[in-house]
Amino acid sequence: MSSEIEIGKGKRGRRGYSLDDIAVIPARRTRDPEDVSLDWQIDAYQFGLPFIGAPMDSAMSPETVIALGKHGGLGVLDLEGLWTRYDDPAPLLAEIAQLPAEMATARMQELYSAPIQAELITARLEQIREAGVTVAGALTPQRTQQFYKTVVDAGVDIFVIRGTTVSAEHVSSHAEPLNLKQFIYELDVPVIVGGAATYTAALHLMRTGAAGVLVGFGGGAAATTRRTLGLHAPMATALADVHAARRDYMDESGGRYVHVIADGGLGTSGDIVKAFGVGADAVMLGTALARSTEAPGRGMHWGAEAHHPELPRGHRVELGTVGSLEQVLFGPGRTAIGELNLAGALRRALATTGYVDLKEFQRVDVTVSPYQPGSVV
């Protein structure tokens, strides 16, 4: 049965579903939450939590990367952020948090126009390595050629290439594009790359040799990509499509497993649960972690899109703080809105639906049940 609908006589479109449009369904069997494992492994690196801190200055500093790592997750530092442009960005982060809304974009454009310093990339990554946690840093495709050697020499364990959308076949008549397949082949560390939002785009990224593919356009609550560029990827459909691409790629490659990582629009524990239910192996969290009291954004949240020098497609949003990073991850929860105890909620959802690990949970039944704000469910 086709999921396409007629937009008009000259155009048809495929129906897509967001995470708000679906819900997971309990099975006949339940489990004890203590028997549920949230362990996740990519390449040689093992984690007790399948949570990745998004490379956004408002969520991840070297200190919060380290803290998340010690709690069992993976923090990713933005290697094009304030931490690699200034020796001490703390006063600038405080300034951004206090700016009036009408001044925030212009001032952030000024602050982020300072040059990236290779020696600061090295220093920040070495600081994370000395703490004994897995070292991960992110560059955009546009900056990867310029700084990748600095990143690798600094001892990065996992390299993240993250953009609004990343393809394996970028074409340009003005500059030599990054050859992802050659780049990943020559690199001696696992690479996570994205975002991708379709079966075909993800399959091509998997063929480059990537260890993981980011699904979605990132940014989440802080992004206005749909308003400025008209681009949008309903996350439930995108994840299910990329999950199918991974299945077919495994058959094609003789069993090579590429991790599917949801990126964007995962602000609550319910969103996180449903992302795993439709195919994610891990989730990249920005908003959810930016609410912690340790987050450098001080209750404000923004991504790289918010300070693009020519076409901002995001903004600084006020989230407020809800508790420490430990409370955000492990509770105890003090409200019933899905912002605290993310790991506990995920563990209980698996137990309630009868699954003991995340890969099994990808088989959970789901229903299309659009959420109506204010309704009793």
N, C-alpha and C positions, 0 to 999 in steps of 0.2 A: 504494500500500500504506500503510495507516494506521500511524502510529507510536504511537498511543494504546494503553494497556494498561488492563485493568480493575483498579481498586484494590479495589472491592467492587461489589455490585449497584447501588449508588446513585451511584457516582463512577468516572469514568475519568480517566486522567492521561496526558500526553504524555511519552514518553521523551526525556530530554535527555542531552547528552554534554559532559563536561568536557574540557579540553585533555589531561588524562592519559589519556583514553579513545581518543584518535586519534593518528595518526602520518602524516607526509607520505611520499609514495612517489617514489623516484627515477624519472626518465624515461629514454628511450633516449639522450637527448643530455645532455652535461654542458658546463659552461662554465669558462673560466678565472676564478677569483675576482677577478682584477684588472679584468675586464670588467664586473663587477656594480656597479650603482649603487644606493646606499641613499638617494638624494636624496628629499626630501619637500617639497611646497609646499602651503600652505593660504592662500587668498586671495592677497595680494601678498607673503607672507613665505616665503622659501626656506630650507631647512635641509639640512645634509649628513647628518643622522641622523634617523630617524623616531621618536626617543625623546623623550618628554615627562616631565619631572620632576613627580611628583605633588605637589600642594599639601599637604604634610604636614610639620609642624615637624621631625620626626626625619630627614627627607630633604632638604628644601629651605630654606636660609637665603638671604638676599640674595647672599652670597658663593658658595654652591654653584649658585644660579640663574645667576649670571654665569659661573662656571666651565663649567657645562653648555652655556651659550650659546656660549662660545668654542670648545668642542669640536664644535659643530655641531648640538646639540640645542636643545630649548626647555624652560627651567625655568619653573615656575609657583609663585609665592609664595602661601601661604595668608594672605589678608588679614584673617582672623579669628584668626590664631594669635598666639603670644607676641610675634612681631616687631612686631605692631601694637597690643600691649597694654602693652609695657614698653620703656623707652628702651634698656636693655641686658639682653636675656633670656639672655645666655650663662650666668650663674650658675644660673639657673633650669633651663636645659636640662641642665646638669651635675648638678643636684640630682635631676631626674627620672631620669636615667640611673643614679643610684646608689641610688634608693629600693628598699627591700625590696618584693617583689611584692605582699604583702598591704596595703601602704600606698599603692601607686602610684596607683590610681584615685581615691581620696579626695583625695590631695594635688594631683593634676592638676585635679580639679574646682575646688579652691580657686584654683589659679594661673590657670586659664582663666576665672574669674569676674570678673577685672578688666575694666574697660570697654575697648572698642576705641577708639583715638584716631585721629580723621581725619587729624591732622597727621602721625602716624607712618605711615599708609598712604601719604601723599604723599611722605614722606622715603624710605621703602623703595623705592618705585617710581622715584623720581628717582635713587637710588643705582644701580639696575639700568640705567636709561637712560643715565646718564653713562658706564657701562662699554662702551656701544656694542653691546649685544645686544638682541634682541627682548624687549619688556617684556610679561609676562603675569602676571595676578593672578587669584585665585579668591575668590568669595563663595558662600555658600549662598543658595538662593532666599529664605530668610527675611530675609537681611540685604541683599539686592541693592537693594531700593528705598531703604534708608537710606543706603547708601554709594556707589552707582554713580556719582553725580556727582563725588565726590571722586576715584574711581578714574579716570574719564575725563579729568578736569581735570589729573590727574597725568601724563597722556600714555601710558596703557596702549595697547599695540598689539593685544593679543588678550585678550578678556574671557572668563573661564571661570566658568560657573555650575554648581556641582557639589554634589550631594546624594546621600544613599543611593539615592533614586529620585526622578526629576523627571518630571512629566507636563506636557503642554500644557494640561490641563484640570483644574487643582487647584480643588476646591470647598471653601469654608469659610463657615460661618454666623457666624463670630466676627471675621473680619478680611478686608480686601480683598486677594485673592490677586494675585500678580505675573502680569500679562498678558504672557506671553512674546512673543507675536507682535507686539504693539504696542511692547513694550520693545526688541526686536531691530530692528524697523523704524526706530525713532527714534534708535537708537544708531549712531554713525558708525564703529564698529570691529567686526571679525568676532567672533562669539560661539560658543564651544564649550559645549555644555550636556549634562547627564546626571547620573545614570545611567538608562539604559533597558535593558531586557532582552528585549523582545518586538518582533515585526514591527510591530504596531499602534502601540505606544507610540513607537517610533522614527520611524515614518512621520509621526505627528502632530508630533513635535519638528522634523522636517525641514521641515514645512509652516510652522513659525514663522519660517523664514528663517535658522536656525542654520547656521553654517559647518561645524560638526562636532558629532557626537553621541558622547558617552561611553557605552560598552557595559559593563554590569556595575554592581556596587554599590560598587566601590572598596574600599579597606581591605585587601584581600588577606590576608596572613598575620596582620595585626593586628585583623581584624574577627571578631566573633562574631554577625553579623546573623542567620545561620541558627539559632543556638541561642537568641537572645533574641526574635526576631520571626518565626522560621519562614520567612524569605525566603532564597531562593538562586537564582542564575542560572547553570546550567552554561555555562561560557564558550564552548565550541566551538559549541553550539547557538545561544546568544544572538548570537554574531557572525555566524553563517551567516544567521540570521533578519534581522538588521539590514542585512546586506549585500544581502539580497533586497529589503528595504524601500527601500534606496537605489537599486537598479536600477529598481524600479517608480516611485519618485519622480522619477527622471531622465526617464522616459517621460512622466509626468504634468506635469512642469514645463518640458518642452522642453529638457532637457539640463543642468539645474542639478546640480552635483556636490556632495554633502555628504560630508564625511570621516567614516569610521567609525573610532573610536578605542577600542581595548580598554583597560579600566581595572579592574585588580584580578586577583590570582592569577597574576602574571607574574614569578615569582621567579627563573626560570632562563632561559638562552638557548634551551633547547628549547621552553619555554612561549611565548616571544616568536616563534620561528619558526612554530609552529603557529597562533598568533593571526593572523599575516599570511596563512597558507595558507588560512584559512577566511573571510577577508574584511576584515581590518583594514588601514587605510591608515597608522596610526601606533599606538604603544602608550604608555600612561601608566604610568610605573614608580615604585613606592614602595620596596618591599622591596629590589629589585635595586640601587638607588642608595643606600639607607640602609646598605648594607654597606661603603660607601667610608670611608676614614679621615677624609675631610673632612666627612662627614655630621654635622650638628649633634646627632643622637641618640647619638653615641658608641657605636655598636653596638647601641643599643636602637631600637625602632621602634614608633610609635603613630600613630593617626589621630584625627580629630575625634570619631569615635564613642566613643573610649576615655574622654573626659572630658565626655560629655553630662551636664548637671546633674541630669536626672531619670531617664534610662534609658540608662546606658552599654551599648553593644553592640560593644565592642571592648576590647582590652587592650594593655598595653605588652608587647612580646615582645623577647626577646634574640636578636639575629641574629649578633652579633660583627662584626668587620671582616675584610675579605679582601684589601684593597689600596686604592691610591689611586683616585680617580674616573677618571683616565686609564687605569689598569689594568682597572677594571671595564668601561670602554667599549671599549678597544682592546688590552688585554693587555699583556705576554704572560700567558697563563694558566699557573698553577702547579698547578692541580688539574683533575680531569676531571669536575666536577659542575655545570658550566654557570653559574658565578658570576662569571667573569672573561672579558674579551674578547667582550662581547655583540655588538658590531658585527661582529667577525671571524666569529663563529659564524653570524650571520644571512647574511653575505655568502657564506660557504662553503655554507650550506644552499641558497641560491638557485643557486649554481654547480653543486652536486651534482645538483640536480633540473632543470637546464637553462634557468634563467631569468636575465634580466639586469636586471630592475627589479621593484619591489614590486608594481606593478599587474598585471604579467604573472603574478607568483607567486600571486596570488589564484586562478588557474585550476589550481593544482597538484592532482594527485590525492591523496586522503587515504584512509586505511583506519581502520576501527574496530578498535582493538587495545588493549584496556584494559591499563594498566600494572600490573604486579604487583611491589611492592617486593621486592628481593632476587633477582628473576629475572634470568637472563642473556639480554640482547637484543643 
